[in-house]
């Protein structure tokens, strides 16, 4: 299979080729490996490859939506038995997972042929992907720019054509930020749709969810169909609807009430290129018959209180995670094993008292209630995904050794102030690649809906994809451009 042919299909398209007998699973896997060999030296998105297990593919062709489709998992949150899971950290270097997490069993059942893992910032604690352990992941649209994070490796791999979709996680924007940075579709599902078990009951006290990034809306919808549902004993359960998510992509969303938030809750205004893309998106939505008006959502607390509460939740959750890695690896927690920012967050987490933590959860409740009221008035909230274009590599970590845990959280939220609300309130949100700068770098628009209203977003996303298709937009670093 030629790379230009392999990269022209999305995941469902490749699976159909396999079902039709036009290609074998081995040929798909070989194409993915060649695509990785062509572009990964330039973007540094994939940190490890292994032979995919293709033995069960033939028996799942009729039932598995992604039978034989090459797939990559992120180096955090999901575990695959016998494969390394290092969380992008020198502290966890060499750690091998003992069992499949529930989500991994769902990926297998979906027919996905996992053959490697993608880079993440250390402990997924940044919205850029520049870990000391494996080095910076580069944006396929401009190699001097960040691919976003914390699912930056996944996004860069998909954007460059290595795989049509890849596993990703999101605790403050980590699906949406890299999707926006690299021209992909990224859906963060509602809290309780996808299991984090069995080793974790919650990720960052309910802030974190898992799904993936993709080039087409239908791939993300089919992926959610394949992996939704939770294990017995799960702390959050959001029941699936009576229809498939994939079926919703082609359904007209109707006339939606859409609020447009221009300035972020920290007061930041979007950069000129981003604001121009936001204005173009508003015009597109109005042309599609939606009612659009400007809003200024209230968090219910100050921005400083919002950042401080998130820092407490994040950093307190980080402490037992790091302590567990230290015990398993036999390594000490120090600057020799952790990056300066991660160590600062770990130390801050050690100072968070039980009373502090409950106070942070109270802030979460206040914000969630205000968000609920907002979505009583509007079906969808539109914002830029990011207020600025992707940052130059190295900018994010400037003076990180001078920041404490609250300061590092503030840095993260400065980079992506529009995205954390959906995590705190447990809401579905998506980044849609609807803009492009004059320099040829993608710009993502974020859409958020009320709790468990994932279908509203997928119906709207399908409409936007039909009205303003993006799938043929290719970055300069694209596997399909390479000869075999």
JOUR-V220028 format. One line per field, one symbol per residue. ss: DSSP state (~ for helix, > for strand, _ for the rest). burial: 1 if it has 9 or more other ideal C-beta (glycine too) atoms within 8 Angstrom, else 0. Layout:
ss=???
burial=???
This chain:
ss=__~~~~____~~~~~~~~~_____~~~~~~~~~~~~~~~~~~~__>>>>_______~~~~_________>>>>>_________>___________>_____~~~~~~~~___>>>>>>___~~~_____>>___>>_>>__>>>>>_____~~~~~~~~_____>>>>>>_____~~~~~~~__>>>>_____>______________>>>>>>__~~~~~~~~~~~>>_______________~~~~________>>>>>__________~~~~~~~~~~~~~~~~___>>>>>_______~~~~~~~~~~~~~~~~~~~~~~~~~~~__________~~~~~~~~~~~~__~~~~~~~~~~~~~~~~~~~~~~~~__>>>>>_______>_______~~~__~~~~~~~~~~~____~~~~~~___>>>>>>>>_____>>>>>>>>____~~~~~~~~~~~~~~___________~~~___
burial=1010011011111110111000101011111111110111011111100001010010011001111111111111111110111111111110101001111111111111111111111111111111101001111111101111111111111111111111111111111111111111111111111111100001110111111111111111111111110100010101000000110110001001111111011001111011111101110111010101001010101010111111111111111011101100101010001111111111111001000110111011011111110110011111111111111010010001001011111111101111111111111111111110100011111111111011111111111110100100101011110100
